[in-house]
Amino acid sequence: MFVVSYISISLLIVLAGVRFKESAQPLATFGAGVTAVLSLVGWIVVKANTEAGFPAIRYGFGGWAPPIGIEFVLDGLSAFFLMVVNGVAAVVLWHSAGNLDKHLDAHPPTFYALASLFLLGLNGMILTGDLFNLYVFLEISSLSSYALIAIGSRQAPLAAFRYLILGTVGGTLYLIGVGFMYAMTGTLNMIDMMAIIPLIAEEPAVLVALLLMIVGIGVKAALFPLYGWLPESYTQTNSISSALIAPIGTKVAAYVMIRVLLFVFGASGLNAVWPLSEVIAYLAGAGILFGSIMAILQKNLKRMLAFSSVSQIGYILMGVALMNPLAFAGALFHVLNHAIMKATLFMVSSHLERQEESVDIRDFNDSYRVKYPWTMATFTLAAISMIGLPPMAGFFSKWMLALGTIEADHWVLLGVILTSSLLNAVYFFGILEKVYLRRSGQKEASQASMNEVSWGMRLPALILALALLGFGFFNVPLLDILQTLFPV
């Protein structure tokens, strides 16, 4: 139903858009909303089935049973990611109703059809139980994301082209790795391959395949130092594309890393020849520090948030690579938190870009708290969560990651988490200080009047910001559930 929903909506948007361009946004939002509800139902059903001893729902296409046929698998991990992806996408598309900027006014149906195809690819990647079918959905999401990114400033097509080149290289490396694994195992089904890998884990071809797949998906996930496509792509594209792609695109790539590394190869297969989990953990740690430092140096808010994403994806991949339930739960909770935080911050960026025609951090001053009280309050909640201060949700995901590093005796990575939180405070508190504490010495604040965007745009961002507070207060039951998803 998840994939069918987005296929149907994308086709309907194109057909209806011939006569009624204004129908594109409501249709796209409706499709994402329905799929978000289905994702919640799927999570509830899977949780009930797990308690009854049936941990996954499987559907074989065309009546062909795996490993010969292709199957979709809905288990606890895929159900969780579906809720995050479709829930955040629905809110972002709702927010876009009042934010059709000059880049999208020409033909909204094209944009929203592409957005639906992008979400179709992400949902397929999450659900598939077949490594080659995963590549097919990866290409669907990639091709649509290239087009979405190209709709923006004059530099946007160049940023999209750079992403296309690097993304194609990444996808090709992943596909070659899958080919090696098929040659060694005779299957593409993940569950079937998982049973065979312990018997051949030390074979050179398996190591080569694993490295190719890690690098290929690492490009999509922006694992340091494979992040080169990300900063310009998020900065130069239109505000709706950045708010849609930034929160969920790299998270699904992280899901693929989780699924392949932990649920197909497992700890023994991953580290059979080299300690690859250690390598990934330290690369993630380097990315956390690098992204944080680069974010401090930026003058453009969207570019700052882009480098922040490089840092935040490091937290997720570090938690995966530590391979213990505490770090794993922290990584999954950070997937949820970062998707909400980054969607909120990019929506705030779109508000300011719309009203001020600039997101230059140097232009922020005390008049913003008068002109944009709701927008800046929303920004503040998301920023505090990004820094990792209680009671916001971001604190508890970092706390679990810190406990995971202690359990694994990775004291250097614990230092990375603590240091990066301080660096996050530098670039976010720098903005908050300009808005709430510093007096400009001019008459901006005294002469300013409220200039907020419509409630149709404010409300979705505010709901997400308040969700961070809610998940912070009710973190314990969710973290308990997420720990049970760690593969034994």
Residue, then its C-alpha position, 0 to 999 in steps of 0.5 A: m500500500f505504501v508504494v502504491s499510494y505514492i504511484s497513484i498520487s504522482l500519476l493523479i497529480v500529473l493528470a489533474g495538473v493539466r487543468f487544475k495546477e492548484s490541486a497538486q499540493p493538496l493531492a501530494t499532501f493527502g498522499a503523504g498523509v494517508t501513507a503516514v497513517l498507514s505507517l502508524v497502523g503498520w507499526i502498531v500491527v508489527k508491535a502486536n505481532t512481535e508480542a505474539g511471536f510473529p516479528a515481521i509481515r512479508y509479502g512475495f510479489g507475483g506469488w513467487a516465494p523468496p529467495i526466488g521471488i522479491e518480497f517486501v518486509l515490514d518489521g519493527l525497523s522498517a515500520f519505524f523508518l516508515m513512520v519517520v519518513n512519511g510523517v515528516a514528509a506529510v508535514v513538510l508538504w502541508h507547510s508548502a501550501g503557502n510557500l510556492d516561491k518564484h522557482l515553483d510558480a511555473h508548474p507546481p504539478t511537476f514539482y509535487a509529482l517528483a516529490s511523490l516519486f522521491l517518497l515512493g523510492l524511499n518507501g521502497m528502499i525501506l520495505t524491500g527484502d531484496l538487495f537488487n530491488l533496493y537498488v531499483f528504488l534507490e535510483i527512483s529516489s535519486l533521479s527524482s531528488y536530482a530534479l527537485i534539487a535543480i529547481g532553485s537558484r542559478q547555481a542549483p542545476l550545477a549543485a544537482f549535476r554534482y550530486l548526480i555524478l557523485g550519486t551515480v558513482g555511489g549507486t554503481l559501487y553499491l550495485i557492483g558490490v551486490g553483484f559480487m555478493y550474488a556471485m558468492t551466495g547465489t541469492l539476492n534475498m537479504i534473509d537468505m544471504m544472512a544465513i550464507i554469509p557466516l560460511i564465506a565471510e572471510e572470502p576476499a570477494v565478500l570483503v570487496a563486496l562489503l567495502l563497495m556497498i559501504v562506500g556506495i551507500g556512504v555517498k548517499a548517507a553523506l558519511f564523512p568524507l563522502y559528503g561533497w554533494l550535500p552542502e551545495s545541494y541543500t543550500q542552492t535548491n528551493s526552500i521546499s526541496s531542502a525542507l523535504i530532502a534534508p530531513i529524510g533523504t540521508k536517513v533512509a540511506a542510513y537505514v540501508m547501512i543499518r539493514v545491510l551491516l547489522f541485519v545481513f552481514g552482522a557483527s561477525g561478517l562485518n568484522a571477519v577480516w578487518p574491524l570495519s565497524e571501528v573504521i565506520a565509527y571513527l569516520a562518523g566521529a570525524g564527520i561529527l567534528f568536521g561538520s560542526i566546525m564547518a557549520i560555525l564558519q558559515k554565513n548562510l543559514k541554509r549552508m550552516l544547516a547543511f554542514s550541521s547535517v553532515s555532523q548529525i548523520g555522524y551521530i546515527l552511523m556512529g551509533v550503528a557502528l558501536m553495535n550495542p543496544l544502547a548506542f543502537a537505540g540512541a541512533l534510531f532515536h536520533v533518526l527521529n529527532h534529526a528528521i524533525m529538527k532539520a525539517t523544522l529548521f529548514m522550514v524556519s529558513s524558508h519563512l525568513e527567506r520569503q519575508e527577508e529575501s535573505v538567510d544571511i546570518r549577519d543580517f539577524n538582529d533584535s528586530y527579528r524577535v519582534k517581526y517573527p516571534w513565532t518563527m524565532a520561538t520555533f527556531t529556538l526549540a529546534a536549536i536547543s534540541m540540536i544542541g542536546l539540552p534537556p528536556m528536548a528530545g535531542f538530549f536523550s538521543k545523545w545521552m544514549l549514544a554517550l552510554g553506548t560509547i561507554e559500554a563499548d569503551h570508546w572514550v575518544l568517541l565519547g569525547v567527540i559527542l561532548t565536544s560536538s555538543l559544545l560546537n553546536a552551541v556555538y553556532f546556534f547560540g550565536i544566532l539566538e544571541k543576535v536575536y534575543l540578547r544583543r541590542s543593535g544600537q539602531k532602531e530596528a527593534s523599536q520600529a519593527s512590526m510583526n511580519e510573520v508568514s501565514w499560520g498555514m506555514r507557521l503551524p506545521a513548523l511549530i507542531l514539529a518543534l513541540a513534538l521534540l519537546g513531547f518526545g523529550f518528556f516521553n523518551v523512556p518508553l520509546l527508547d525501550i522499544l527501540q532497544t528491542l530492535f537491535p539484532v541479537 
